[in-house]
Amino acid sequence: MTGTVLVTGATGTVGRHVVGALADRPGDVRVGVRDPEAAQSTLPDAADADVVEFDFEKPETWGPAVAGVDGLFLVRPPTVGDGDVAAFAEAADRAGVAHIAYLSTLGAEKNVLVPHHRIEKRVVATDAAHTLLRASFFMQNLLEVHRTDVVEHDEIFVPAGDGKTSFVDARDLGEIAAIVLTESGHENRAYDLTGPEALDYHEVASVFSDVLERSITYPRPSVLEFGARMRRRGTGLGFIVLMCGIYTTARLGLAGRVTGDSQRILGRRPRDMRAFVDAYADEFRADSETTTVS
Ligand SMILES: NC(=O)c1ccc[n+]([C@@H]2O[C@H](COP(=O)([O-])OP(=O)(O)OC[C@H]3O[C@@H](n4cnc5c(N)ncnc54)[C@H](OP(=O)(O)O)[C@@H]3O)[C@@H](O)[C@H]2O)c1
């Protein structure tokens, strides 16, 4: 499908790569952000895009954002209630959006406790075609949440025990979202999107050591040790609890399923952990500031 695609969460981990991938494809890109002026300077790929104000919590911004839009990349920001996100999807459908690609999480169809479960149901119930992108754990979490441990302590410090995770690179998710929204054949489908391998954090640390050429260890902290360090760093309790939940899933061996969906959609092997660390290596070095790889 060509036409105009509206990207929500466009300044976020995945959305910025959706904007970049759409820029290389036929059709127009509209970027819906809370602060259009700030996005123009922080989002290099938005240069050729139509940047408009959009806020899930301000319904008055919805109509102009979806006017004339054919495809929608829908993200639930972690701080926004599922009701607002689902209500926006329904409004987009009423406004004539033909296809909604929703960034969900692996297992959302079975887990009634996660907001994604409720949003998926309401997206599927619209008249718009849907594609559910059920993503595994992003490699970029290691940069955005855990970089300080790597840089200051030469450690990967997460309470995941010896469990494996089928890490996926957000850059691949961006490309996948662009493909499903601009090529036919992905309507009314759900994909389980993982990277090419499942690694435990001993193996992750070993990849980091190889690529960064210094020893990075995985001390296998308990949930309490992890929580205490994050608290000392000033991380909010709610976010710590959320992370403990996610890492407990890995610890229990429930996060390691690898699927072929990413490879089938991309037409190539998805990026592995080595490619991720290699691309972001400078940011894991002590004298670097966090920047974003495009
Ligand atoms: N992290 C993982 O491993 C993982 C795995 C699977 C699924 N997921 C899901 O992925 C989603 C998050 O995606 P992400 O990590 O790419 O996003 P993110 O980096 O957390 O960024 C959130 C985005 O939402 C925007 N935003 C925040 N509040 C908003 C509002 N009221 N209205 C409109 N936009 C708003 C932010 O824009 P500004 O702040 O610039 O306005 C930003 O672009 C979550 O639903 C999460 O459950 C995450």
The ligand as an SDF file (V2000), in Angstrom:
LIG
                    3D

 48 52  0  0  0  0  0  0  0  0999 V2000
   11.3690   -2.5380   25.5360 N   0  0  0  0  0  0  0  0  0  0  0  0
   11.0810   -3.7510   25.0990 C   0  0  0  0  0  0  0  0  0  0  0  0
   11.9020   -4.6780   25.1530 O   0  0  0  0  0  0  0  0  0  0  0  0
    9.7180   -4.0140   24.4810 C   0  0  0  0  0  0  0  0  0  0  0  0
    9.4480   -5.2700   23.9140 C   0  0  0  0  0  0  0  0  0  0  0  0
    8.1980   -5.4850   23.3080 C   0  0  0  0  0  0  0  0  0  0  0  0
    7.2480   -4.4630   23.2750 C   0  0  0  0  0  0  0  0  0  0  0  0
    7.5610   -3.2500   23.8410 N   0  0  0  0  0  0  0  0  0  0  0  0
    6.5380   -2.1850   23.7940 C   0  0  0  0  0  0  0  0  0  0  0  0
    7.0230   -1.1150   23.0050 O   0  0  0  0  0  0  0  0  0  0  0  0
    6.3270    0.0830   23.3970 C   0  0  0  0  0  0  0  0  0  0  0  0
    7.3050    1.2250   23.5590 C   0  0  0  0  0  0  0  0  0  0  0  0
    7.9660    1.4240   22.3300 O   0  0  0  0  0  0  0  0  0  0  0  0
    9.3380    2.2080   22.2900 P   0  0  0  0  0  0  0  0  0  0  0  0
   10.2850    1.5810   23.2790 O   0  0  0  0  0  0  0  0  0  0  0  0
    9.7360    2.3160   20.8690 O   0  0  0  0  0  0  0  0  0  0  0  0
    8.8990    3.6220   22.8380 O   0  0  0  0  0  0  0  0  0  0  0  0
    9.7020    4.5550   23.8570 P   0  0  0  0  0  0  0  0  0  0  0  0
   11.1350    4.5920   23.4770 O   0  0  0  0  0  0  0  0  0  0  0  0
    9.2930    4.1580   25.2480 O   0  0  0  0  0  0  0  0  0  0  0  0
    9.1020    5.9720   23.5160 O   0  0  0  0  0  0  0  0  0  0  0  0
    7.7670    6.3290   23.7950 C   0  0  0  0  0  0  0  0  0  0  0  0
    7.2630    7.2110   22.6660 C   0  0  0  0  0  0  0  0  0  0  0  0
    5.9300    7.5990   22.9360 O   0  0  0  0  0  0  0  0  0  0  0  0
    5.8290    9.0180   22.8350 C   0  0  0  0  0  0  0  0  0  0  0  0
    4.8130    9.4770   23.7780 N   0  0  0  0  0  0  0  0  0  0  0  0
    4.8760    9.4900   25.1290 C   0  0  0  0  0  0  0  0  0  0  0  0
    3.7230    9.9560   25.6470 N   0  0  0  0  0  0  0  0  0  0  0  0
    2.9230   10.2650   24.5880 C   0  0  0  0  0  0  0  0  0  0  0  0
    1.6170   10.7980   24.4740 C   0  0  0  0  0  0  0  0  0  0  0  0
    0.8860   11.1280   25.5540 N   0  0  0  0  0  0  0  0  0  0  0  0
    1.1040   10.9800   23.2420 N   0  0  0  0  0  0  0  0  0  0  0  0
    1.8270   10.6940   22.1290 C   0  0  0  0  0  0  0  0  0  0  0  0
    3.0770   10.1780   22.1740 N   0  0  0  0  0  0  0  0  0  0  0  0
    3.6200    9.9740   23.3960 C   0  0  0  0  0  0  0  0  0  0  0  0
    7.2060    9.5350   23.1500 C   0  0  0  0  0  0  0  0  0  0  0  0
    7.3410   10.7730   22.5250 O   0  0  0  0  0  0  0  0  0  0  0  0
    7.8510   12.1210   23.2130 P   0  0  0  0  0  0  0  0  0  0  0  0
    8.2040   11.7950   24.6470 O   0  0  0  0  0  0  0  0  0  0  0  0
    9.0050   12.5480   22.3700 O   0  0  0  0  0  0  0  0  0  0  0  0
    6.6880   13.0420   23.0830 O   0  0  0  0  0  0  0  0  0  0  0  0
    8.0760    8.4770   22.4760 C   0  0  0  0  0  0  0  0  0  0  0  0
    8.1860    8.7160   21.1070 O   0  0  0  0  0  0  0  0  0  0  0  0
    5.6190   -0.2260   24.7170 C   0  0  0  0  0  0  0  0  0  0  0  0
    4.2490   -0.3870   24.4650 O   0  0  0  0  0  0  0  0  0  0  0  0
    6.2590   -1.5440   25.1510 C   0  0  0  0  0  0  0  0  0  0  0  0
    5.4050   -2.3410   25.9350 O   0  0  0  0  0  0  0  0  0  0  0  0
    8.7550   -2.9900   24.4280 C   0  0  0  0  0  0  0  0  0  0  0  0
  1  2  1  0
  2  3  2  0
  2  4  1  0
  4  5  1  0
  4 48  2  0
  5  6  2  0
  6  7  1  0
  7  8  2  0
  8  9  1  0
  8 48  1  0
  9 10  1  0
  9 46  1  0
 10 11  1  0
 11 12  1  0
 11 44  1  0
 12 13  1  0
 13 14  1  0
 14 15  2  0
 14 16  1  0
 14 17  1  0
 17 18  1  0
 18 19  2  0
 18 20  1  0
 18 21  1  0
 21 22  1  0
 22 23  1  0
 23 24  1  0
 23 42  1  0
 24 25  1  0
 25 26  1  0
 25 36  1  0
 26 27  1  0
 26 35  1  0
 27 28  2  0
 28 29  1  0
 29 30  1  0
 29 35  2  0
 30 31  1  0
 30 32  2  0
 32 33  1  0
 33 34  2  0
 34 35  1  0
 36 37  1  0
 36 42  1  0
 37 38  1  0
 38 39  2  0
 38 40  1  0
 38 41  1  0
 42 43  1  0
 44 45  1  0
 44 46  1  0
 46 47  1  0
M  CHG  2   8   1  16  -1
M  END
$$$$
